[in-house]
């Protein structure tokens, strides 16, 4: 007799959510994928492709899209891939069950300055919790290209249960019990990627981009230390690994946003004309406020915030950063 399969669902049908659905649908009878847009649901179910957010990648026929949150009532595992600022609303709309929640959204809630896991513990304190984060481009994951990332769990028992479900031949999770570290790496790197995109757009060279990555990583470590993240976590896949990837390619939405800023385009126009969410734009001012409240020096984050607010231009920001007092590299 065939063993009963764990019912799994993905909430959020953007590029990343769709790519995760494609990977995790392997070996499943059915995988549910929630989308807000009626046309996206129809495309996935009728043509087996998400033409709006991940065009050109055929999806398995056992992926079923829905707009009905109640359809997830029997799911034992839910991957939450909605934009960070909509997480609280999404959690309230989910059926009231004891499903394991795997957070795949990266950011800090604007209204509360809470990490995504803290939002979950406010709304769904009894649900088992994990965080999936690391260096991933959705189109590469959808292609089945080799990917390694961090799966941070609130217990080793949960890791033992989730690992067989998440692990695939080309999709390799590594265990961590540092949920805060996994989240902070993903949130901060999005802001730093905007800064690296600015360097690219302004034609400032590879030396400057390497400096932003390395000094930005120092800012990530300083901030993480105040929120309970461990250095070894942030030095791994979900911190440094994700930072290097996101800061190096226009496949990154945050890098592309920064590139446009560096070319002289306004943040308002760039954000208005985007079909997808660049999480770093929402995270930057929240991160800046929280860093100031904690007396943490994060000059690159400050620079990105000034550019997003239209308070300065890329050349002025570079001059400002280069003119900072000379101090030990350990600061």
C-alpha positions as a printed NumPy array, in Angstrom:
array([[  0.   ,   0.   ,   0.   ],
       [  1.333,   3.441,  -0.927],
       [  2.453,   5.558,   2.032],
       [  0.413,   8.704,   2.676],
       [  2.214,  11.837,   1.461],
       [  2.589,  15.03 ,   3.448],
       [  0.28 ,  17.636,   1.935],
       [  2.283,  20.724,   1.061],
       [  1.282,  24.197,  -0.079],
       [  3.04 ,  27.343,  -1.232],
       [  1.424,  30.674,  -0.398],
       [  2.553,  33.301,  -2.903],
       [  2.931,  32.788,  -6.656],
       [  5.587,  35.32 ,  -7.511],
       [  8.775,  34.123,  -9.193],
       [ 10.263,  32.643,  -6.008],
       [  7.048,  31.009,  -4.813],
       [  6.476,  29.488,  -8.245],
       [ 10.049,  28.169,  -8.408],
       [  9.661,  26.601,  -4.956],
       [  6.386,  25.003,  -6.029],
       [  8.139,  23.505,  -9.067],
       [ 10.945,  22.018,  -6.968],
       [  8.8  ,  20.71 ,  -4.128],
       [  6.068,  19.271,  -6.349],
       [  8.447,  16.484,  -7.337],
       [  7.104,  13.271,  -5.848],
       [  3.879,  14.862,  -4.605],
       [  0.38 ,  13.85 ,  -5.703],
       [ -0.592,  17.517,  -5.691],
       [  0.961,  20.788,  -4.586],
       [ -1.283,  23.77 ,  -3.882],
       [ -0.06 ,  27.229,  -4.905],
       [ -1.922,  30.325,  -3.762],
       [ -1.977,  33.376,  -6.021],
       [ -3.724,  36.695,  -5.463],
       [ -4.305,  37.359,  -9.165],
       [ -7.122,  35.62 , -11.043],
       [ -5.177,  35.582, -14.314],
       [ -2.142,  33.952, -12.675],
       [ -4.331,  31.165, -11.255],
       [ -5.843,  30.587, -14.695],
       [ -2.455,  30.584, -16.443],
       [ -0.953,  28.025, -14.075],
       [ -3.942,  25.704, -14.186],
       [ -4.63 ,  26.006, -17.917],
       [ -1.155,  26.388, -19.462],
       [  1.09 ,  25.113, -16.618],
       [  3.18 ,  28.276, -16.725],
       [  3.298,  31.468, -14.658],
       [  3.622,  33.876, -17.554],
       [  3.331,  36.935, -15.303],
       [  6.186,  36.21 , -12.886],
       [  8.233,  33.265, -14.192],
       [  7.701,  33.098, -17.948],
       [  9.349,  30.417, -20.04 ],
       [  9.478,  27.688, -17.388],
       [  6.935,  24.852, -17.797],
       [  5.446,  23.76 , -14.487],
       [  4.561,  20.258, -13.379],
       [  0.941,  19.354, -13.937],
       [  0.485,  18.34 , -10.297],
       [  0.766,  22.022,  -9.26 ],
       [ -2.725,  23.441,  -8.725],
       [ -3.169,  27.175,  -8.267],
       [ -5.962,  28.642,  -6.184],
       [ -7.184,  31.94 ,  -4.753],
       [ -8.998,  30.153,  -1.943],
       [ -7.082,  30.157,   1.338],
       [ -9.463,  27.546,   2.76 ],
       [ -7.996,  25.059,   0.291],
       [ -4.921,  24.861,   2.555],
       [ -6.864,  23.564,   5.559],
       [ -5.495,  20.015,   5.143],
       [ -1.915,  21.039,   4.364],
       [  0.654,  19.892,   6.898],
       [  3.42 ,  22.175,   5.606],
       [  3.058,  25.683,   4.174],
       [  5.803,  27.754,   2.58 ],
       [  4.962,  31.443,   2.994],
       [  6.359,  33.461,   0.078],
       [  4.25 ,  36.619,   0.117],
       [  5.964,  40.046,   0.348],
       [  7.231,  40.773,   3.858],
       [  4.934,  43.732,   4.442],
       [  1.893,  41.522,   3.724],
       [  2.901,  38.627,   5.972],
       [  0.689,  39.589,   8.92 ],
       [ -2.414,  39.859,   6.717],
       [ -1.571,  36.562,   5.027],
       [ -1.199,  34.727,   8.337],
       [ -4.566,  35.985,   9.533],
       [ -6.206,  34.724,   6.328],
       [ -4.8  ,  31.178,   6.583],
       [ -6.978,  28.361,   7.939],
       [ -6.59 ,  27.817,  11.667],
       [ -4.598,  24.585,  11.756],
       [ -1.272,  23.373,  13.109],
       [  0.603,  23.377,   9.807],
       [  4.368,  23.862,   9.89 ],
       [  5.125,  27.339,   8.507],
       [  8.311,  27.773,   6.464],
       [  9.058,  31.465,   5.989],
       [ 10.57 ,  32.351,   2.617],
       [  9.86 ,  36.106,   2.704],
       [ 12.805,  38.395,   3.496],
       [ 12.335,  41.661,   5.321],
       [ 11.455,  43.527,   8.505],
       [  7.89 ,  44.609,   9.204],
       [  7.553,  48.347,   8.754],
       [  4.976,  49.04 ,  11.461],
       [  6.64 ,  47.041,  14.244],
       [ 10.288,  46.515,  13.171],
       [  9.708,  42.82 ,  13.851],
       [ 11.433,  40.025,  11.991],
       [  9.121,  37.743,  10.033],
       [  9.433,  34.993,  12.661],
       [  8.349,  37.467,  15.348],
       [  5.268,  38.32 ,  13.301],
       [  4.445,  34.617,  13.054],
       [  4.819,  34.172,  16.805],
       [  2.414,  37.07 ,  17.324],
       [ -0.274,  35.663,  15.031],
       [  0.317,  31.892,  15.025],
       [  2.299,  31.116,  18.211],
       [  1.449,  27.389,  18.209],
       [  2.566,  26.573,  14.669],
       [  5.978,  24.912,  14.19 ],
       [  8.294,  27.404,  12.467],
       [ 11.208,  27.287,  10.044],
       [ 13.01 ,  29.793,   7.79 ],
       [ 14.312,  28.971,   4.308],
       [ 16.95 ,  31.426,   3.085],
       [ 20.073,  31.484,   0.956],
       [ 21.629,  32.412,  -2.39 ],
       [ 18.866,  31.67 ,  -4.885],
       [ 17.652,  33.087,  -8.175],
       [ 14.165,  31.8  ,  -8.93 ],
       [ 14.792,  31.058, -12.605],
       [ 17.81 ,  28.872, -11.766],
       [ 15.861,  26.933,  -9.138],
       [ 13.014,  26.424, -11.627],
       [ 15.545,  25.059, -14.133],
       [ 16.788,  22.529, -11.602],
       [ 20.269,  24.039, -11.383],
       [ 22.298,  23.178,  -8.231],
       [ 21.229,  25.237,  -5.212],
       [ 22.278,  25.155,  -1.558],
       [ 20.574,  27.163,   1.179],
       [ 19.826,  27.308,   4.899],
       [ 16.795,  25.753,   6.56 ],
       [ 16.645,  27.168,  10.084],
       [ 14.24 ,  25.314,  12.38 ],
       [ 13.003,  25.9  ,  15.889],
       [ 13.952,  22.321,  16.811],
       [ 16.151,  19.521,  15.498],
       [ 13.093,  17.288,  15.475],
       [ 11.434,  19.657,  12.997],
       [ 14.552,  19.578,  10.795],
       [ 14.426,  15.775,  10.764],
       [ 10.823,  15.965,   9.568],
       [ 11.277,  18.723,   6.979],
       [ 14.587,  17.676,   5.476],
       [ 13.194,  14.727,   3.472],
       [ 10.386,  16.934,   2.185],
       [ 12.574,  19.879,   1.142],
       [ 15.716,  18.108,  -0.08 ],
       [ 15.867,  17.309,  -3.794],
       [ 18.776,  16.2  ,  -6.01 ],
       [ 19.495,  19.795,  -7.074],
       [ 18.117,  21.558,  -3.976],
       [ 20.187,  21.071,  -0.815],
       [ 19.237,  22.601,   2.543],
       [ 21.715,  22.882,   5.424],
       [ 20.449,  22.816,   8.999],
       [ 20.643,  25.728,  11.423],
       [ 18.885,  26.452,  14.689],
       [ 19.59 ,  30.202,  14.331],
       [ 16.276,  31.512,  12.989],
       [ 17.175,  35.158,  13.679],
       [ 20.446,  34.801,  11.775],
       [ 18.773,  33.261,   8.739],
       [ 16.243,  36.092,   8.643],
       [ 18.638,  38.977,   9.219],
       [ 20.993,  37.813,   6.484],
       [ 18.144,  37.751,   3.98 ],
       [ 16.715,  41.116,   5.012],
       [ 19.938,  43.144,   5.201],
       [ 21.477,  41.772,   1.985],
       [ 18.521,  43.138,  -0.007],
       [ 19.365,  46.677,   1.106],
       [ 23.072,  46.217,   0.395],
       [ 22.249,  44.847,  -3.066],
       [ 20.594,  48.164,  -3.905],
       [ 23.864,  49.877,  -2.978],
       [ 25.854,  47.55 ,  -5.236],
       [ 23.422,  48.202,  -8.053],
       [ 24.009,  51.937,  -7.618],
       [ 27.742,  51.341,  -8.045],
       [ 27.067,  49.435, -11.27 ],
       [ 24.638,  52.004, -12.646],
       [ 26.967,  54.904, -11.875],
       [ 29.935,  53.133, -13.503],
       [ 32.047,  53.245, -10.356],
       [ 33.879,  49.975, -10.984],
       [ 34.418,  46.556,  -9.457],
       [ 36.68 ,  47.862,  -6.674],
       [ 33.819,  49.958,  -5.339],
       [ 31.373,  47.07 ,  -5.515],
       [ 33.746,  44.778,  -3.616],
       [ 34.066,  47.479,  -0.962],
       [ 30.285,  47.764,  -0.624],
       [ 29.967,  43.979,  -0.251],
       [ 32.691,  43.669,   2.387],
       [ 31.854,  46.78 ,   4.396],
       [ 28.155,  46.007,   4.044],
       [ 28.813,  42.573,   5.474],
       [ 30.402,  44.268,   8.489],
       [ 27.19 ,  46.276,   8.911],
       [ 25.159,  43.055,   8.696],
       [ 27.266,  41.474,  11.444],
       [ 26.941,  44.521,  13.73 ],
       [ 23.191,  44.637,  13.311],
       [ 22.757,  40.885,  13.628],
       [ 24.654,  40.782,  16.909],
       [ 22.073,  43.066,  18.529],
       [ 19.188,  40.858,  17.404],
       [ 20.583,  37.527,  18.523],
       [ 22.083,  36.319,  15.232],
       [ 25.284,  34.309,  15.331],
       [ 28.343,  35.334,  13.293],
       [ 28.783,  31.821,  11.884],
       [ 25.23 ,  31.874,  10.549],
       [ 25.701,  35.229,   8.83 ],
       [ 29.019,  33.999,   7.427],
       [ 27.219,  31.12 ,   5.716],
       [ 24.746,  30.587,   2.904],
       [ 21.926,  32.751,   4.257],
       [ 24.202,  35.721,   4.973],
       [ 27.443,  36.127,   3.062],
       [ 26.436,  33.63 ,   0.37 ],
       [ 23.171,  35.401,  -0.369],
       [ 24.893,  38.794,  -0.173],
       [ 27.497,  37.906,  -2.812],
       [ 24.881,  36.515,  -5.219],
       [ 22.406,  39.361,  -4.85 ],
       [ 25.081,  42.035,  -5.154],
       [ 26.499,  40.648,  -8.386],
       [ 23.739,  40.295, -10.965],
       [ 20.851,  42.138, -12.591],
       [ 18.835,  38.947, -12.004],
       [ 18.457,  40.414,  -8.503],
       [ 15.46 ,  42.754,  -8.297],
       [ 17.204,  44.825,  -5.631],
       [ 20.421,  45.116,  -7.64 ],
       [ 18.389,  46.163, -10.704],
       [ 16.617,  48.831,  -8.661],
       [ 19.951,  50.201,  -7.464],
       [ 21.335,  50.139, -10.999],
       [ 18.465,  52.343, -12.105],
       [ 19.149,  54.746,  -9.249],
       [ 22.83 ,  54.859, -10.195],
       [ 21.856,  55.71 , -13.774],
       [ 19.946,  58.737, -12.495],
       [ 16.374,  57.427, -12.545],
       [ 14.062,  58.321,  -9.678],
       [ 13.108,  55.76 ,  -7.062],
       [  9.441,  56.672,  -7.481],
       [  9.426,  55.861, -11.193],
       [ 11.474,  52.703, -10.768],
       [  9.213,  51.332,  -8.05 ],
       [  5.987,  52.365,  -9.787],
       [  6.893,  50.596, -13.018],
       [  7.88 ,  47.285, -11.438],
       [  5.629,  44.22 , -11.618],
       [  7.682,  42.494,  -8.898],
       [  8.629,  43.565,  -5.372],
       [ 12.157,  44.73 ,  -4.507],
       [ 12.02 ,  43.935,  -0.783],
       [ 15.084,  46.055,  -0.022],
       [ 13.207,  49.268,  -0.812],
       [ 10.688,  48.584,   1.965],
       [ 13.266,  47.145,   4.358],
       [ 15.83 ,  49.976,   4.08 ],
       [ 14.027,  52.715,   6.086],
       [ 12.837,  50.197,   8.7  ],
       [ 16.352,  48.847,   9.091],
       [ 17.738,  52.361,   9.347],
       [ 15.295,  53.338,  12.122],
       [ 15.98 ,  50.172,  14.074],
       [ 19.75 ,  50.549,  13.693],
       [ 19.632,  54.126,  14.974],
       [ 17.5  ,  53.061,  17.945],
       [ 20.146,  50.437,  18.747],
       [ 23.033,  52.919,  18.165],
       [ 24.469,  50.81 ,  15.317],
       [ 26.507,  52.564,  12.64 ],
       [ 25.249,  51.473,   9.185],
       [ 26.458,  54.143,   6.707],
       [ 25.735,  52.092,   3.567],
       [ 22.159,  51.522,   4.705],
       [ 21.884,  55.26 ,   5.415],
       [ 23.155,  56.015,   1.899],
       [ 20.627,  53.682,   0.272],
       [ 17.822,  55.29 ,   2.283],
       [ 18.884,  58.763,   1.142],
       [ 18.87 ,  57.66 ,  -2.502],
       [ 15.471,  55.969,  -2.203],
       [ 14.05 ,  59.109,  -0.603],
       [ 15.452,  61.287,  -3.403],
       [ 17.519,  63.296,  -0.939],
       [ 20.795,  63.006,  -2.854],
       [ 22.45 ,  61.455,  -5.931],
       [ 24.868,  58.568,  -6.333],
       [ 27.986,  60.701,  -6.864],
       [ 27.31 ,  62.703,  -3.684],
       [ 26.752,  59.524,  -1.717],
       [ 30.044,  58.029,  -2.881],
       [ 31.888,  61.21 ,  -1.948],
       [ 30.231,  61.133,   1.468],
       [ 31.172,  57.485,   2.087],
       [ 34.754,  57.988,   0.91 ],
       [ 35.089,  61.05 ,   3.124],
       [ 34.194,  59.269,   6.344],
       [ 36.84 ,  59.28 ,   9.123],
       [ 39.532,  56.622,   8.736],
       [ 39.076,  53.947,  11.39 ],
       [ 40.061,  50.328,  12.08 ],
       [ 38.549,  47.841,   9.627],
       [ 37.139,  45.961,  12.603],
       [ 34.674,  48.786,  13.241]])
